Amino acid sequence: FDIAPEFGALLVFIEHRFYGESKPFGNDSYKSADTLGYLTSTQALADFAVLITSLKQNLSAVDAPVVVFGGSYGGMLASWFRLKYPHVAMGALASSAPILQFDDITPWSSFYDAVSQDFKSESLNCFSVIKAVWDVLDYRGSNDSGLLELSKTFRACKTVRFPSSLSNWLWTAFTYTAMVDYPTPANFMMNLPAYPVKEMCKIIDSFPVGADVVEKAFTAASLYYNYTGDQKCFEMEGGDDPHGLSGWGWQACTEMVMPMTVSNESMFPPSGFSYEEKSEGCFASYEVRPRMNWITTEY
């Protein structure tokens, strides 16, 4: 947006197949592996190449140079597009693009270490509160009366059946807030203020000494889910897919296998990664098994 006018450039946003309105089989696009099989990064790159080439012809701008931009997965696509279609794009800018998060190239704990560091660098107390909350949730949620109390604390629309649902709700809030920790207000994932990690930690740090750790974590996470203040209660279990990420589950189960672990230094509960477990989980969900080394072969 800033430099396009200087270059007299046209900005084009291309929707990725299977996301948004680009459903090749309509409402049946996610029905089975037969239809989902067309959801791959290779096919998406080919879509971009075809669209860019034909667009330039239609606009009588065949000689106009093209630069592709992307962030996160879009950044990976940008760098891979430049690799695969160097005659179509003269350059690529890839931001926060984890193209080295495959095989053993990067330490598996790097993602959650980085998320934790975001919070730790704002406030050690903030980091410590989040680190402490998981065990407390498991302990209090180990019986029905505890789950009922937690459901009230978390303003759940329905009484929660599993303590893991509350953990996942917090986990998502802290992880996604770190991912969209922009210096300006934004609504890429949710409506958020500028520097949302700083704001979350301010909330935690504003509680009096001895306040309940669960109350602190819940109030901080509410910034992510309810910054505008219009949510009367929260859907903790069986909610919809607000970010349209169900397609990513398929991609992560076929080619985008990025092993992630949680180290002891992290603010999240430590966990490992096993290719076998990943494969079994994917087979249970989609009746396919991931191609573990395909990305490093293809790109």
C-alpha positions, 0 to 999 in steps of 0.5 A: 500500500505504501510503495505501490503508488511510487511504482504505478503498481497494481495491487492484486490479492489472490485468494488461495484455493479452498479458502474464502469463496474459492471452493472448487467443489462448492459445499462439498469441497471438504467432504473427502480426500477425493476433493481435498486432494486438490488442496496443495501448495503446488496447485496453489502456486500454479493457480497464481502463475496462471492468474498473473499471466492471464491478468497481464494479458487482459490488461495489455501489460505483458511486460510489467514486472511482478513482485509477490508478497506474503506473510506466514504461510503466504510468505512461504508461498511467496518464496516458493513461487520465486523458486518455481516461477522465476520467469513470472515473478522477478522478486518475492518478499517473504515475511515471517515465512517458516520455510526452514521449519521442516525435517531437522533444519530448525529446532522443533521448539523454536516456535513456542520458545519465540511465543513465550519470549514475546510475553517474557520480554514484556513482563516476567510476572506475566510469563510466570502467571501463564506458565502456572495456569495449566496445572491449576486448570488440570487440577481444578477441572478433574471433577464435575464441580470443579468444571462447573466453577471453571465454566463460570469463571470462563463465562462459557456459554455451556458447562465445559466437559473437558478441562482441555477445552479451557486450556486450548482456549487460553493456548489459542489466545496467547499463541495467536496474539503473539502471531499478530503482535502488530504495532497498530490496531488490527483485525487480521484474526480478531479485533485487537489493539496495538501491541496486544501482547503488551496489553495482555501483560498489563492486564495480568500485572494489574491484578493485586498480589495473591489474586487467582491465577486462573482469573488473571489468565482468563481476563488476559485471554479475553482481550483476544476474544472480546476486545470490543466487549460484545461477547456475552459468553464464550463458545468453548466446545464445538464452536465454529471455525471463525478463521476458516482454518479447517483447510489447514488441518488437511494441509498439515496432514499431507505436506505441511508437516512442521514438527513442533515441540514445547520445551521446559523453558516455554510458558506452555506445558512441555510436549514432544512430537512423534511422526508416528502419532502425527501419522495416526492422527491424520489417518483418523481425521482424513484417511491419509498419511502425511508425506513427511519429507515432501516439502524439502524435496519439492522446494 
